[in-house]
Amino acid sequence: MGNLMRRFWLPALLESELPDNDGTPVRIRLLGEDLVAFRDSLGRIGLLEEHCPHRRSSLALGANEDCGLRCLYHGWKFDVNGQCVDTPAEPEGATLAKAMRAKAYATHVAGGMIWAYMGPAEEKPPFPDFPWLSMTGGHSVPFKLLEDCNYAQAVEGTVDSAHAGVLHRENPWSQEAKYPHEKDLRPRLEIDYTNYGLRYCAIRNDEGLRHARVTQVVLPFWTFIPPDGGKAPAFRRDRRLVNAFVPRDDYSTWHIQWFFDDNFAIDVPHRIEEGGHWHDEHFRKLVNIDNWYNQDREAMKSSNFSGIKGIMTQDHAVSETQGRILDRTKEHLGRSDIAVVGWRRLMLRAARELAVNGSAPEAATAPVDWSRVTAETFTYPSEQGWRDVLPLPEELKPQTSSAA
């Protein structure tokens, strides 16, 4: 599965973490590797293996100047491509520097993020041109948090429309529910497989109509969450959320989110409070499993079913308390888990095909017009189907048969 992840571009760190040329290097762990990121004198981004190839000291301690990162131990210096350009402790005229390289990964800057490609250089896929990455004027804002569990649990927490009316319920269980997804807790789920992953629709009843929430699940770890729709307050009506759950290692995940809206600039302070994006300098949540998410039992009886503040914190709580790697042999899945099962099958099949045939996943290489891959909320007459409102374009259908 790690090899599969390496065939995709990964959002790695916020661009704001490297604000200055020749600034402080940043340590980052991705796919189980300890790396160091730095911005050189010309503004170029380097992403290198953290440990110097010479005697394995951390390059994150090094001096970042004159277009390279110089190790504190013996002064070996490396450029953004990993090439050693100076070995000052070696004899005059030594050629060791020319032959020495630090492991380096390709980077790309877009949407307020620094991205990494960690796979075979000759197999580098096109960069995914997601529309929200080019939005300006505060209409698209990225957030980053550490989630203390395996990435798959985090993904599955959002490939799950059925939980929204329970976990995120704004009223106590004893009071009347506010929203359609809280009033109808038994949505019918229907799946379409695509060349980028899958999309699924949660269908509920809503005052004589059908209420549809269409979520996009893009391999390997993306979920596009639909807006709240027409009955929501204006600032939430068309606001969209995209999640990326990037494996830090087997036991922890970088949860990257973008909020974006064509009509309104994102209110960052409000979103921090709404989502629970309170964190320390290492992006670990201040409200976390160690303080049992500050769950308020009195609030559960009066104002908030979960007793946990922050929508994102609520999601992390149920994923992290499954254990750092969930033992799925102890699960008992139900009808509401059909999209989770679909995503698992797609991921397992893609990983097996890569291992057996060396075949790059279609989701990484297919030419996708990402402007046509949208998550939507809408109502429609009961005599229609949701696909009549949101048909799947022919060019987005999978080239191979579906996994389920």
Order of alpha helices (4+ residues) and beta strands (2+ residues): alpha-beta-beta-beta-beta-beta-beta-beta-beta-alpha-beta-beta-beta-alpha-alpha-alpha-beta-beta-beta-beta-alpha-beta-beta-alpha-alpha-alpha-alpha-alpha-beta-alpha
